[in-house]
């Protein structure tokens, strides 16, 4: 579903049509006729976007647009802008495109006897040179459109000066606090009318047809031969506001027929402000053989319009014809003339660049590529390092598990060493004890009168023995076997009516001992 607002201006008058394209059908939803004050007129607080000023030099902001909209609401023509805005009721602005329709003096037609070429740039330059040579007007390629008139002739249309319809659309954008509205193309009024009539007219190849559009202040004469454009007459400075007699039309028509090499008229189609019965009868009187009729729109849906608008639909023939031609171009059914100046295209760009910005674009692309490559490379390295960290973490966990298993074994080993040292120490002491006990046992076996009753070990290396002996000399003999031995006491006691000696001897067994004899 596509919405198109086609806007045609003639002086201070504007004709607007809202069209909807859905699949193969075109529907006219609303039409509007209004008058608007000229931009900058006295008493008008109107504002126009300076589209020719680059965006970088413009200080326009949304706050200013709001102030402009507020100031415009106090002006006399705000009601007309409000009426124009009302045609969009219930439709989002983002879904709508706006198409200006131009005619003289903004649009100028030129016929060049230049054969069509495949190279469009060369053809454009040839047309521009021909316009300058014949009319002395310098035209830029973006202000020029062309189409093939016949095999040897190119019909071109170029724009001059301000475009009133564009100014009106910009004022509507300001009213809605927008920087711009979408403008896809600019159509010439005469060619759009000629296309629509030729498309829907059942004309014989030799039929000559006149399309006459009567406006408020001007009128247009367009001639067809069969279903092809034959001649575009000069715009007449007469309309419903300044017309006193229809004879002016007839004289101008006869003059243009002579200029276009047209001998007779078979069909006359009326559209615009005046389609009265008196006008039709006057044409019948001057061209009795011609079929005079009002322009009809039988191939489009007008059911959404009121009965009054349906009856007056020929009043909006130019904006409707231009809209239908534009839709046919989108569907590749027709190739017409579309003119869209560069400053309008630049103004509609989301990002507006100067020439230096475009020069920097390769650098920006290169920088973007470089940083993107570096980021991706670093991300790859980061991923590799993350994998290595995960691997080392797993290794650390495994090592900690091994350490947990080794620690008890290490403790057991350490305790074994301590046990071994104790056992080694005990073994040494056990050997000393064993050696000395063996010696004492041998001495006691040889001397039957020597007994031991108790052993004490107060200090390492010291053995204190307590006992009895029947002979004092035996004690002395026993002590001699231990050079470091100390006899601490010898007492005489009576045991079973016999004299015995109790003794206490300290043996120093750590010192080197001699064998007990």
C-alpha positions as CSV (number, residue, x, y, z in Angstrom):
1,X,0.0,0.0,0.0
2,X,1.5,3.3,-1.1
3,X,0.2,6.8,-0.5
4,X,1.0,9.8,-2.7
5,X,0.1,13.4,-2.3
6,X,0.2,15.1,-5.7
7,X,0.5,18.9,-5.4
8,X,0.0,21.3,-8.4
9,X,0.2,25.1,-7.9
10,X,-0.9,27.9,-10.2
11,X,-0.1,31.3,-8.8
12,X,-1.7,31.5,-5.3
13,X,-4.0,28.5,-6.0
14,X,-3.2,24.9,-5.4
15,X,-4.8,21.6,-6.4
16,X,-4.0,18.6,-4.2
17,X,-5.0,14.9,-4.6
18,X,-4.3,12.0,-2.2
19,X,-3.9,8.7,-4.1
20,X,-3.5,5.2,-2.8
21,X,-1.8,2.4,-4.8
22,X,-2.7,-1.1,-3.8
23,X,-1.6,-3.9,-6.0
24,X,-2.9,-3.1,-9.5
25,X,-5.6,-0.5,-8.5
26,X,-5.3,3.2,-7.9
27,X,-7.8,5.0,-5.6
28,X,-8.3,8.7,-5.1
29,X,-8.9,9.1,-1.4
30,X,-9.2,12.9,-1.1
31,X,-8.9,16.0,-3.2
32,X,-8.5,19.6,-2.1
33,X,-8.4,23.1,-3.6
34,X,-6.9,25.9,-1.7
35,X,-5.2,29.3,-2.0
36,X,-2.0,30.1,-0.2
37,X,-0.2,33.3,0.3
38,X,3.1,33.7,-1.6
39,X,6.2,33.1,0.5
40,X,7.4,36.3,2.0
41,X,4.2,38.2,1.2
42,X,3.3,41.2,3.3
43,X,1.5,40.3,6.4
44,X,2.5,36.7,6.2
45,X,4.7,35.1,8.7
46,X,5.5,32.3,6.4
47,X,8.8,30.3,6.4
48,X,10.6,28.4,3.7
49,X,13.4,26.0,4.1
50,X,16.5,27.3,2.2
51,X,17.1,24.0,0.5
52,X,20.0,25.3,-1.5
53,X,22.0,26.0,1.7
54,X,24.1,23.0,2.7
55,X,23.2,21.3,5.9
56,X,26.5,22.1,7.5
57,X,25.9,25.9,7.1
58,X,22.3,25.8,8.3
59,X,21.5,26.6,11.9
60,X,18.0,25.2,11.6
61,X,17.0,23.1,14.6
62,X,13.8,21.4,15.8
63,X,13.3,24.1,18.4
64,X,13.4,26.7,15.7
65,X,10.9,24.6,13.7
66,X,8.6,24.6,16.7
67,X,8.9,28.4,17.0
68,X,8.3,28.8,13.3
69,X,5.2,26.6,13.6
70,X,4.0,28.7,16.5
71,X,4.6,31.9,14.6
72,X,2.9,30.6,11.5
73,X,-0.1,29.7,13.6
74,X,-0.6,33.4,14.0
75,X,-0.4,34.2,10.3
76,X,-3.3,34.6,8.0
77,X,-2.6,31.6,5.8
78,X,-2.3,29.0,8.6
79,X,-5.8,27.9,7.9
80,X,-4.8,26.8,4.4
81,X,-1.8,24.9,5.7
82,X,-4.1,23.3,8.2
83,X,-6.5,22.3,5.5
84,X,-3.7,20.9,3.5
85,X,-2.6,18.9,6.6
86,X,-6.2,17.7,7.0
87,X,-5.9,15.7,3.8
88,X,-3.5,13.4,5.7
89,X,-6.0,12.7,8.5
90,X,-5.6,9.1,9.7
91,X,-2.4,8.5,7.7
92,X,1.2,8.5,9.1
93,X,3.5,11.0,7.5
94,X,6.2,8.4,7.3
95,X,3.9,6.4,4.9
96,X,3.3,9.2,2.5
97,X,5.3,10.6,-0.5
98,X,4.7,14.1,-1.9
99,X,5.1,14.9,-5.6
100,X,5.2,18.5,-6.9
101,X,3.7,19.1,-10.4
102,X,5.1,22.0,-12.3
103,X,4.2,24.0,-15.4
104,X,5.2,27.3,-16.9
105,X,7.0,29.5,-15.9
106,X,8.8,27.0,-13.6
107,X,8.9,24.3,-16.3
108,X,10.2,25.1,-19.7
109,X,9.9,22.8,-22.8
110,X,12.5,22.5,-25.5
111,X,12.6,20.4,-28.7
112,X,16.1,19.3,-29.9
113,X,16.7,17.6,-33.2
114,X,19.2,15.2,-31.7
115,X,19.0,11.4,-32.2
116,X,18.7,9.4,-29.0
117,X,22.0,7.9,-27.7
118,X,22.7,5.0,-25.4
119,X,25.2,7.2,-23.5
120,X,22.9,9.3,-21.3
121,X,25.7,11.7,-20.2
122,X,26.6,12.6,-23.7
123,X,22.9,13.1,-24.6
124,X,22.3,15.3,-21.6
125,X,25.3,17.4,-22.5
126,X,24.1,17.7,-26.1
127,X,20.7,18.9,-24.9
128,X,22.2,21.4,-22.4
129,X,24.4,22.8,-25.2
130,X,21.4,23.1,-27.6
131,X,19.3,24.9,-24.9
132,X,22.1,27.4,-24.3
133,X,22.7,28.0,-28.0
134,X,19.0,28.5,-28.8
135,X,17.7,30.2,-25.6
136,X,20.9,31.4,-23.9
137,X,19.9,29.6,-20.7
138,X,22.4,27.6,-18.7
139,X,20.9,24.4,-17.3
140,X,22.4,21.9,-14.9
141,X,21.8,18.1,-15.5
142,X,19.9,17.7,-12.2
143,X,17.4,20.4,-13.3
144,X,16.7,18.7,-16.7
145,X,14.6,15.8,-17.8
146,X,13.9,14.5,-21.3
147,X,11.9,12.0,-23.4
148,X,11.9,10.9,-27.0
149,X,9.4,12.9,-29.0
150,X,10.0,11.1,-32.3
151,X,12.8,9.3,-34.0
152,X,14.8,12.5,-34.6
153,X,13.6,14.8,-31.8
154,X,14.1,14.9,-28.1
155,X,11.6,16.8,-25.9
156,X,13.3,18.1,-22.8
157,X,11.9,19.9,-19.7
158,X,14.1,22.1,-17.5
159,X,13.3,23.9,-14.3
160,X,14.0,27.6,-13.6
161,X,13.5,29.6,-10.4
162,X,11.7,28.5,-7.2
163,X,9.3,25.6,-7.3
164,X,6.1,26.8,-5.6
165,X,4.8,23.3,-4.9
166,X,8.0,22.3,-3.2
167,X,7.8,25.5,-1.0
168,X,4.2,24.5,-0.1
169,X,5.3,21.0,0.8
170,X,8.1,22.4,3.0
171,X,5.7,24.6,4.8
172,X,3.6,21.6,5.5
173,X,6.7,19.9,6.9
174,X,7.4,22.8,9.2
175,X,3.7,22.8,10.3
176,X,4.3,19.1,11.4
177,X,7.7,20.0,12.9
178,X,9.5,17.9,10.3
179,X,12.8,18.9,8.6
180,X,11.5,17.5,5.3
181,X,8.8,15.3,3.6
182,X,9.6,12.6,1.1
183,X,9.7,13.9,-2.5
184,X,10.5,11.2,-5.0
185,X,10.0,13.1,-8.2
186,X,8.7,16.3,-9.9
187,X,6.4,15.9,-12.8
188,X,5.6,18.4,-15.7
189,X,1.9,19.0,-15.8
190,X,1.4,19.0,-19.6
191,X,3.2,15.7,-20.2
192,X,1.2,14.0,-17.4
193,X,-2.1,15.2,-18.8
194,X,-1.1,14.1,-22.3
195,X,0.0,10.7,-21.0
196,X,-3.3,10.0,-19.1
197,X,-5.5,11.1,-21.9
198,X,-3.5,9.0,-24.5
199,X,-3.5,6.0,-22.2
200,X,-7.3,5.9,-21.7
201,X,-8.5,7.5,-25.0
202,X,-9.8,5.2,-27.8
203,X,-8.4,7.3,-30.6
204,X,-7.7,6.4,-34.2
205,X,-4.1,6.9,-35.3
206,X,-5.1,9.8,-37.5
207,X,-7.3,11.5,-34.9
208,X,-6.2,15.0,-33.6
209,X,-7.2,15.6,-30.0
210,X,-7.0,18.9,-28.1
211,X,-6.7,18.8,-24.3
212,X,-7.5,22.2,-22.9
213,X,-6.9,22.9,-19.2
214,X,-8.5,26.1,-18.0
215,X,-7.1,27.5,-14.7
216,X,-7.8,30.5,-12.6
217,X,-5.3,32.8,-14.4
218,X,-3.8,30.6,-17.1
219,X,-4.8,27.9,-19.6
220,X,-2.9,25.2,-21.4
221,X,-3.3,23.7,-24.8
222,X,-2.0,20.2,-25.5
223,X,-2.4,18.4,-28.9
224,X,-2.3,14.7,-29.5
225,X,-2.1,12.8,-32.8
226,X,-3.6,9.3,-32.2
227,X,-2.2,8.3,-28.8
228,X,1.0,10.3,-29.1
229,X,1.9,13.9,-28.2
230,X,1.8,16.2,-31.2
231,X,2.3,19.7,-29.9
232,X,2.4,21.7,-26.6
233,X,1.0,25.2,-27.1
234,X,2.2,28.2,-25.2
235,X,0.5,28.8,-21.9
236,X,-2.3,31.3,-22.3
237,X,-2.6,34.2,-19.8
238,X,-6.3,33.8,-19.6
239,X,-8.4,31.8,-17.1
240,X,-11.8,31.9,-15.3
241,X,-10.7,35.0,-13.3
242,X,-9.8,37.2,-16.3
243,X,-11.7,35.7,-19.2
244,X,-14.4,37.9,-20.9
245,X,-15.1,36.0,-24.0
246,X,-14.4,32.4,-25.3
247,X,-13.3,33.8,-28.6
248,X,-9.8,34.3,-27.0
249,X,-9.5,30.5,-26.7
250,X,-10.5,29.9,-30.3
251,X,-8.1,32.4,-31.8
252,X,-5.2,30.9,-29.6
253,X,-6.2,27.4,-30.5
254,X,-6.2,28.2,-34.3
255,X,-2.8,29.8,-33.9
256,X,-1.3,26.8,-32.1
257,X,-2.9,24.4,-34.6
258,X,-1.1,26.4,-37.3
259,X,2.2,26.3,-35.4
260,X,1.9,22.5,-34.8
261,X,0.8,21.7,-38.3
262,X,-2.6,20.5,-37.3
263,X,-5.4,20.8,-39.9
264,X,-8.4,19.7,-37.9
265,X,-9.6,18.6,-34.5
266,X,-11.5,15.4,-33.9
267,X,-11.7,15.4,-30.1
268,X,-11.7,18.2,-27.6
269,X,-11.3,17.2,-23.9
270,X,-12.0,19.9,-21.2
271,X,-10.6,19.9,-17.7
272,X,-9.8,22.4,-15.1
273,X,-11.9,25.3,-13.6
274,X,-14.4,25.8,-16.4
275,X,-16.3,22.9,-18.0
276,X,-19.6,24.7,-18.4
277,X,-22.3,23.9,-20.9
278,X,-21.7,27.4,-22.5
279,X,-18.1,26.5,-23.1
280,X,-18.9,23.2,-24.6
281,X,-21.5,24.8,-27.0
282,X,-19.0,27.4,-28.0
283,X,-16.5,24.8,-29.0
284,X,-19.2,22.9,-30.9
285,X,-19.9,26.2,-32.8
286,X,-16.3,26.7,-33.7
287,X,-15.3,23.1,-34.3
288,X,-18.6,21.4,-35.3
289,X,-16.9,18.1,-36.4
290,X,-15.1,17.7,-33.1
291,X,-16.3,15.5,-30.2
292,X,-16.3,17.8,-27.1
293,X,-16.3,16.1,-23.7
294,X,-15.2,16.6,-20.1
295,X,-12.2,14.6,-18.9
296,X,-13.3,11.4,-17.1
297,X,-11.4,9.1,-14.7
298,X,-13.1,5.8,-15.3
299,X,-10.1,3.5,-14.6
300,X,-9.6,4.6,-11.0
301,X,-11.6,4.1,-7.8
302,X,-13.2,7.3,-6.6
303,X,-15.7,5.7,-4.2
304,X,-14.0,7.4,-1.2
305,X,-14.9,10.9,-2.5
306,X,-18.0,12.8,-1.8
307,X,-20.6,13.2,-4.6
308,X,-19.6,16.8,-5.0
309,X,-15.9,16.0,-5.4
310,X,-16.7,13.2,-7.9
311,X,-18.7,15.6,-10.1
312,X,-15.8,18.2,-9.9
313,X,-13.0,15.6,-10.4
314,X,-11.9,17.1,-13.7
315,X,-10.8,20.2,-11.6
316,X,-8.0,18.0,-10.2
317,X,-7.0,16.4,-13.5
318,X,-3.4,17.6,-13.3
319,X,-2.4,16.2,-9.9
320,X,-4.4,13.0,-10.5
321,X,-2.8,12.4,-13.9
322,X,0.6,13.1,-12.5
323,X,0.0,10.6,-9.7
324,X,-1.2,7.9,-12.1
325,X,1.8,8.4,-14.4
326,X,4.2,8.1,-11.4
327,X,2.6,4.8,-10.3
328,X,2.8,3.4,-13.9
329,X,6.5,4.3,-13.9
330,X,7.0,2.4,-10.6
331,X,5.3,-0.6,-12.3
332,X,7.6,-0.3,-15.3
333,X,4.6,0.4,-17.6
334,X,5.8,3.8,-18.7
335,X,8.9,5.9,-18.8
336,X,8.1,9.6,-18.3
337,X,10.0,12.7,-17.3
338,X,11.0,12.9,-13.7
339,X,13.0,15.9,-12.5
340,X,14.3,16.0,-9.0
341,X,17.0,18.7,-8.3
342,X,20.1,17.8,-6.4
343,X,19.4,20.2,-3.6
344,X,16.1,18.4,-2.8
345,X,17.8,15.0,-2.9
346,X,20.5,16.3,-0.6
347,X,18.0,17.8,1.8
348,X,16.2,14.4,2.1
349,X,19.3,12.5,3.0
350,X,19.4,11.3,6.6
351,X,23.1,12.1,6.8
352,X,24.2,15.1,4.7
353,X,27.8,15.1,3.5
354,X,29.9,17.7,1.8
355,X,32.6,16.8,-0.8
356,X,35.3,16.5,1.9
357,X,33.1,14.0,3.7
358,X,32.9,11.8,0.6
359,X,36.7,12.2,0.2
360,X,37.1,10.8,3.8
361,X,34.8,7.9,3.3
362,X,37.5,5.6,1.9
363,X,39.7,6.5,4.9
364,X,36.7,5.8,7.2
365,X,36.1,2.5,5.4
366,X,39.8,1.6,5.8
367,X,39.9,2.6,9.5
368,X,36.7,0.6,10.1
369,X,38.2,-2.4,8.4
370,X,41.4,-2.1,10.3
371,X,39.8,-1.7,13.7
372,X,37.3,-4.5,12.9
373,X,40.2,-6.8,11.9
374,X,42.1,-5.9,15.1
375,X,39.1,-6.5,17.3
376,X,38.4,-9.8,15.7
377,X,42.1,-10.8,16.0
378,X,42.2,-9.8,19.7
379,X,38.9,-11.6,20.4
380,X,40.5,-14.7,18.8
381,X,43.5,-14.3,21.1
382,X,41.3,-13.8,24.1
383,X,39.4,-17.0,23.3
384,X,42.6,-18.9,23.0
385,X,43.9,-17.5,26.3
386,X,40.6,-18.3,27.9
387,X,40.9,-21.9,26.7
388,X,44.5,-22.0,28.1
389,X,43.4,-20.6,31.4
390,X,40.6,-23.3,31.6
391,X,43.2,-26.0,30.8
392,X,45.6,-24.7,33.5
393,X,42.8,-24.5,36.0
394,X,41.9,-28.1,35.3
395,X,45.6,-29.0,35.7
396,X,45.7,-27.1,39.0
397,X,42.7,-29.0,40.3
398,X,44.3,-32.3,39.3
399,X,47.6,-31.3,41.0
400,X,45.7,-30.3,44.2
401,X,44.0,-33.7,44.2
402,X,47.5,-35.4,43.9
403,X,48.8,-33.2,46.7
404,X,45.9,-34.2,48.8
405,X,46.8,-37.9,48.2
406,X,50.5,-37.3,48.7
407,X,50.2,-35.4,52.0
408,X,49.1,-38.5,54.1
409,X,51.9,-40.6,52.6
410,X,54.4,-37.8,53.3
411,X,53.2,-37.7,56.9
412,X,53.5,-41.4,57.2
413,X,57.1,-41.2,55.8
414,X,58.0,-38.5,58.3
415,X,56.6,-40.5,61.2
416,X,58.5,-43.6,59.9
417,X,61.7,-41.6,60.1
418,X,61.0,-40.6,63.7
419,X,60.0,-44.1,64.6
420,X,63.2,-45.4,62.9
421,X,65.3,-42.9,64.9
422,X,63.6,-44.1,68.1
423,X,64.1,-47.7,67.1
424,X,67.7,-47.0,66.2
425,X,68.3,-45.3,69.5
426,X,66.5,-48.1,71.4
427,X,68.6,-50.7,69.5
428,X,71.8,-49.0,70.6
429,X,70.6,-48.8,74.2
430,X,69.3,-52.4,74.1
431,X,72.8,-53.6,72.9
432,X,74.5,-51.8,75.8
433,X,72.0,-53.2,78.3
434,X,72.3,-56.7,76.8
435,X,76.1,-56.6,76.9
436,X,76.2,-55.4,80.6
437,X,73.5,-57.8,81.8
438,X,75.3,-60.6,80.1
439,X,78.6,-59.6,81.9
440,X,76.8,-59.2,85.3
441,X,75.1,-62.6,84.8
442,X,78.4,-64.3,84.1
443,X,80.0,-62.7,87.2
444,X,77.1,-63.8,89.4
445,X,77.3,-67.3,88.0
446,X,81.0,-67.5,88.9
447,X,80.5,-65.9,92.3
448,X,77.7,-67.6,94.2
449,X,77.8,-65.2,97.0
450,X,76.7,-62.0,95.0
451,X,73.0,-61.0,94.5
452,X,71.2,-58.1,92.9
453,X,67.8,-57.0,94.3
454,X,67.0,-53.9,92.3
455,X,68.1,-51.8,89.3
456,X,67.5,-48.0,88.9
457,X,68.3,-45.8,85.9
458,X,68.1,-42.2,87.1
459,X,70.0,-40.8,84.2
460,X,70.9,-42.1,80.7
461,X,74.1,-44.1,81.1
462,X,73.8,-44.5,84.8
463,X,72.7,-47.8,86.3
464,X,72.3,-48.0,90.1
465,X,72.2,-51.5,91.4
466,X,71.1,-52.6,94.9
467,X,71.9,-56.0,96.3
468,X,73.6,-58.2,98.9
469,X,76.9,-60.1,99.1
470,X,78.4,-62.5,101.6
471,X,81.9,-61.3,100.9
472,X,83.1,-57.7,100.9
473,X,85.9,-58.5,98.5
474,X,83.5,-59.7,95.9
475,X,82.0,-56.2,95.8
476,X,85.4,-54.8,95.3
477,X,86.1,-57.3,92.5
478,X,82.8,-56.5,90.8
479,X,83.4,-52.8,90.9
480,X,86.8,-53.2,89.3
481,X,85.2,-54.5,86.1
482,X,83.7,-51.0,85.6
483,X,86.4,-48.4,85.7
484,X,83.9,-45.5,86.1
485,X,81.8,-47.4,88.7
486,X,81.2,-45.7,92.0
487,X,80.5,-47.7,95.2
488,X,78.1,-45.5,97.0
489,X,77.6,-47.5,100.2
490,X,78.4,-50.9,101.8
491,X,76.6,-51.9,105.0
492,X,76.8,-55.0,107.1
493,X,73.6,-56.7,107.9
494,X,72.6,-60.1,109.4
495,X,70.5,-62.3,107.2
496,X,69.4,-65.6,108.6
497,X,72.0,-65.6,111.3
498,X,74.7,-64.9,108.7
499,X,76.7,-61.7,108.2
500,X,76.0,-60.1,104.8
501,X,76.8,-56.8,103.2
502,X,74.1,-54.6,101.5
503,X,75.6,-52.4,98.8
504,X,74.7,-49.6,96.3
505,X,76.9,-49.3,93.2
506,X,76.5,-46.7,90.3
507,X,77.7,-48.2,87.1
508,X,78.7,-45.8,84.3
509,X,77.8,-47.9,81.3
510,X,78.2,-45.1,78.6
511,X,81.9,-45.0,79.2
512,X,84.0,-47.7,77.7
513,X,83.8,-50.8,79.9
514,X,86.1,-53.7,80.2
515,X,84.8,-57.2,80.2
516,X,83.5,-58.6,83.5
517,X,85.9,-61.3,84.6
